Amino acid sequence: MTLTLAALSGQHCRPLRGAEHLLPASVVAERLALLPDWCERDGAIEKTFRFKNFHETMAFVNALAYIAHREDHHPDLAVGYGQCTVRFNTHDVGGLSDNDFICAAKVEGLGSP
């Protein structure tokens, strides 16, 4: 069965600890292919979302914060006037896990204007 962005977004994060939850490079590549403009960098996945103004940027950040709280999986954010870079990895496994891609798919649903 082929995983879709919608199916990934419909999943929920679960507590993960230990290297046994690290995703192999082949799975990382498959999942990145589902996420437009996301890339792997230094053991994390990230994307920069662009907006027309600060207000739209902050609305996005607040919606993202709700998702992160609900899933109990929190990204690193770099917020500027008209942009927000979102970066996910799972510290407790030492790299990328299912949770990173689940949350990235949910954030992708927020999109940019």
Summary of the structure (lengths in Angstrom):
residues: 113
radius of gyration: 13.5
end to end distance: 32.0
largest distance: 41.8
contacts: 326
relative contact order: 0.26
helix: 40%
strand: 20%
